[in-house]
Amino acid sequence: MIEFDHVSKVYPNGTVGLRDINLTIKEGELVVIVGLSGAGKSTFLRSINRLNEISSGEIRVGGQSVTRAAGRQLRLIRRDIGMVFQNFNLIKRQNVLSNVLSGRVGYHSTLRTMLGWFPKPDVAIALEALNRVNIREKAYIRADQLSGGQQQRVSIARALAQEARVILADEPVASLDPLTTRQVMDDLKRINREMNITTVINLHFIDLAREYATRIIGLRAGEVVFDGTPEEATDEALAEIYGRPVLKDELLGGVS
């Protein structure tokens, strides 16, 4: 469970990122956050694992305060939260397995992980994570030899190897072609459904949100202006989120 309790974020230049957000994301939900660029989607997502520091309020994950945590407690909370980035964040010169094993860093000492000394059980976990995203055969290939879609699957496998209870995905398909977009979204939905991993995804394209989400949250200027099911995300509701009728490329982008 992820809880936002009167969460606001104001950047040093005065820009409001989030404005008094109050909501709860239940365990096992697949939530898609939509809104215009600058609406606060990335600020919202990155506040959950405190990559972004909020200005006021409190965020709790699994009943534990992310906002107040420090040191070892914060590291343990973050160990439960996997992150999938738009640009993959892989070490391109390393092979796929090494990249996935980086998801195990939170379970070992700094020296062991710096030297790449991971025990056999960790390797087995990493290989199984690659198997879940159908890319195990690429385990010993350098990451820079993979396609964009394959690299994104590696980043999802890294979150699985982390044994995360929550996966945050920040525009995970923004740089992918339509076919690959659906493959990656299928992976995220299947993992959410089969493993009951709470999944929160920022997306730009509305039809993808309607198809894959169990719940859609719409942000506008840092405020929640819509919170409902995909069926409730009508064109009228979307116009409220975007402040205007939704454009065709926003509606249909990423759809083959």
FIBA-44761 format. One record per residue (C-alpha): x, z, y; residue number from 1. Coordinates in Angstrom, 2 decimals. Each point is the difference from the previous one (the first is absolute). Layout:
N
x;z;y;milum
X;Z;Y;NUM
...
END
This chain:
256
x;z;y;milum
0.00;0.00;0.00;1
1.20;-0.89;3.51;2
-1.49;1.89;2.95;3
0.25;-0.84;3.70;4
-1.02;2.93;2.19;5
-0.28;-0.88;3.72;6
3.09;-2.22;-0.21;7
1.24;-1.68;3.16;8
3.16;-1.89;0.85;9
1.22;-0.82;3.49;10
3.26;-1.90;0.33;11
2.58;0.93;2.69;12
-1.09;-2.96;2.15;13
-3.56;1.34;0.03;14
-1.43;-2.44;-2.55;15
-2.64;1.62;-2.19;16
0.65;-0.74;-3.67;17
-2.70;2.23;-1.51;18
-2.83;1.83;1.70;19
-1.56;3.08;-1.63;20
-0.21;-1.34;-3.55;21
-2.11;2.08;-2.40;22
-0.48;-1.30;-3.53;23
0.69;0.67;-3.66;24
1.25;-2.53;-2.54;25
-0.99;1.12;-3.48;26
2.23;-0.11;-3.04;27
-0.08;-3.41;-1.70;28
-1.47;-1.93;2.93;29
1.34;-3.40;1.00;30
-0.34;0.04;3.77;31
0.75;-3.00;2.20;32
0.69;0.52;3.70;33
-0.94;-2.93;2.24;34
0.19;-0.73;3.71;35
1.77;-2.08;2.59;36
3.76;0.17;0.44;37
0.68;3.13;2.01;38
-3.19;1.72;-1.19;39
2.02;2.79;-1.64;40
0.07;-1.15;-3.63;41
3.73;0.50;-0.59;42
0.01;3.22;2.02;43
-2.83;1.30;-2.19;44
1.72;-0.96;-3.24;45
3.48;1.23;0.91;46
-1.37;3.31;1.22;47
-1.07;0.86;-3.55;48
3.61;0.31;-1.22;49
1.28;0.99;3.44;50
2.05;-3.10;0.63;51
-1.96;0.29;3.23;52
-0.27;3.41;1.69;53
-3.48;0.76;1.31;54
-0.53;1.64;3.38;55
-2.78;2.41;-1.00;56
-2.21;0.92;-2.92;57
0.92;0.32;-3.64;58
0.32;-2.26;-3.05;59
-0.24;1.41;-3.51;60
0.78;-1.75;-3.29;61
-1.12;1.71;-3.18;62
-0.88;3.07;2.05;63
3.53;0.32;1.40;64
0.70;-0.39;3.70;65
2.26;-2.98;0.64;66
0.02;0.88;3.69;67
1.42;3.50;-0.46;68
2.26;-0.66;-2.99;69
3.76;0.04;0.35;70
3.09;-0.26;-2.16;71
-0.57;0.11;-3.74;72
-3.77;0.32;0.34;73
-0.19;-3.21;2.04;74
2.25;-1.81;-2.50;75
-2.28;1.05;-2.87;76
-3.11;-1.19;1.84;77
1.65;-3.32;0.80;78
1.01;-0.36;-3.66;79
-3.71;-0.25;-0.78;80
-0.52;-2.79;2.57;81
1.30;-3.48;-0.78;82
0.42;-2.59;2.75;83
-0.31;-3.79;-0.25;84
1.28;-1.85;3.07;85
-0.77;-3.44;1.39;86
3.67;-1.01;-0.20;87
0.48;1.58;-3.50;88
2.95;2.29;1.04;89
2.10;-0.89;-3.03;90
3.78;0.06;-0.28;91
0.41;-3.72;-0.51;92
3.49;0.08;-1.54;93
-1.11;2.40;-2.74;94
-1.93;-0.96;-3.08;95
-3.71;0.64;-0.41;96
0.41;3.01;-2.29;97
2.33;1.75;2.45;98
-2.55;-0.51;2.77;99
-2.78;1.48;-2.12;100
2.19;2.93;-1.03;101
0.33;0.91;3.68;102
-3.53;1.33;-0.41;103
1.51;2.78;-2.13;104
2.29;1.25;2.77;105
-2.28;2.91;0.85;106
0.45;1.45;-3.49;107
3.80;0.32;0.04;108
2.92;1.27;2.03;109
1.41;-2.09;2.83;110
3.33;-0.51;-1.81;111
-1.63;-1.26;-3.18;112
-2.15;-2.51;1.86;113
2.87;-1.18;2.21;114
1.99;-0.80;-3.11;115
-2.97;-1.59;-1.71;116
0.05;2.44;-2.90;117
-3.55;-0.11;-1.29;118
-0.78;1.41;-3.48;119
-1.61;-2.11;-2.71;120
-3.50;1.44;0.55;121
0.16;-1.25;3.61;122
1.01;-3.46;-1.15;123
-2.95;-0.01;-2.41;124
-2.36;1.01;2.83;125
1.38;-2.78;2.21;126
-0.34;-2.64;-2.72;127
-3.58;1.07;-0.70;128
-0.75;-0.27;3.74;129
1.33;-3.56;-0.04;130
-2.14;-0.69;-3.05;131
-3.11;1.15;1.87;132
0.55;-2.67;2.65;133
0.96;-2.64;-2.59;134
3.57;-0.47;1.13;135
2.06;1.90;-2.60;136
1.89;-3.14;-0.99;137
1.56;-0.04;3.49;138
1.54;3.48;-0.38;139
3.63;-1.15;0.11;140
-0.35;-2.78;2.58;141
1.15;0.58;3.57;142
-2.88;0.74;2.34;143
0.99;-2.81;2.38;144
-0.62;-2.55;-2.78;145
-3.70;0.87;-0.18;146
-2.91;-1.57;1.84;147
-1.81;1.99;2.68;148
-2.82;0.86;-2.35;149
2.41;1.16;-2.69;150
1.86;2.15;2.52;151
-3.25;1.64;1.03;152
-0.77;0.74;-3.64;153
3.40;1.67;-0.26;154
-0.89;2.21;2.96;155
-3.28;0.95;-1.71;156
1.92;0.79;-3.19;157
2.33;2.22;2.04;158
-3.01;2.02;1.18;159
-1.20;0.28;-3.61;160
3.43;1.15;-1.17;161
-0.23;2.67;2.68;162
-3.09;1.23;-1.89;163
-1.84;0.07;3.29;164
-3.54;1.35;0.19;165
-0.59;-2.00;3.20;166
1.10;-3.55;0.83;167
0.11;-1.14;3.62;168
0.29;-3.76;0.54;169
0.69;-1.24;3.54;170
-1.11;-3.66;0.26;171
1.37;-0.67;-3.52;172
-1.15;-3.65;-0.14;173
0.55;-1.08;3.61;174
2.96;-2.23;-0.89;175
-1.35;-1.38;-3.29;176
-1.78;-3.22;-0.87;177
-3.70;0.14;-1.06;178
0.61;-0.10;-3.77;179
2.72;2.64;0.10;180
-2.12;2.11;2.33;181
-2.70;0.24;-2.63;182
2.51;0.81;-2.74;183
1.41;2.90;2.00;184
-3.46;1.27;0.99;185
-1.09;-0.26;-3.65;186
2.99;2.15;-0.98;187
-0.83;2.64;2.61;188
-3.66;0.12;-1.01;189
0.77;0.16;-3.72;190
2.52;2.81;0.51;191
-2.51;1.88;2.16;192
-2.71;-0.37;-2.63;193
2.07;0.64;-3.14;194
2.23;2.79;1.33;195
-2.41;1.56;2.53;196
2.66;-0.21;2.71;197
-1.47;0.44;3.46;198
0.87;-3.20;1.85;199
-0.14;-0.66;3.74;200
0.72;-3.55;1.18;201
0.24;-1.55;3.45;202
-1.35;-3.55;-0.02;203
-0.60;-2.61;2.65;204
-2.38;-2.17;-2.01;205
-3.61;1.14;-0.29;206
-1.00;-1.87;-3.15;207
2.85;1.66;-1.90;208
-1.18;3.39;1.23;209
-3.56;-0.75;-1.10;210
1.14;-1.19;-3.42;211
2.53;2.66;-0.95;212
-0.93;3.22;1.81;213
-2.29;2.75;-1.18;214
-0.15;1.12;3.65;215
0.84;-1.65;3.30;216
1.09;1.86;3.13;217
0.00;-1.92;3.27;218
2.25;1.06;2.87;219
-0.33;-1.07;3.61;220
2.35;1.34;2.70;221
0.98;2.86;-2.30;222
-3.55;1.09;-0.78;223
-2.03;-0.28;-3.19;224
-2.90;-2.32;0.86;225
-1.04;-0.82;-3.57;226
0.18;1.90;-3.28;227
-2.01;-1.35;-2.90;228
-0.24;-2.11;-3.12;229
0.96;-3.69;-0.15;230
-3.72;-0.83;-0.15;231
-0.53;1.85;3.28;232
2.80;-1.96;1.69;233
-2.38;-2.63;1.35;234
0.94;-2.54;2.64;235
-1.74;2.25;2.55;236
2.05;3.00;-1.09;237
3.18;-2.06;0.18;238
-0.86;-1.09;3.52;239
-0.06;3.70;0.93;240
3.44;0.49;-1.55;241
1.53;-3.02;1.73;242
-1.97;0.19;3.23;243
-1.12;-3.60;-0.48;244
-1.15;-2.35;-2.78;245
2.61;-0.27;-2.74;246
2.07;-3.18;0.04;247
0.16;-2.25;-3.05;248
3.71;0.63;-0.61;249
-0.63;3.75;0.04;250
-2.86;-0.37;-2.44;251
1.43;-2.55;-2.40;252
3.76;0.42;0.26;253
1.74;0.51;-3.30;254
-2.87;-1.51;-1.97;255
0.83;-2.96;-2.22;256
END
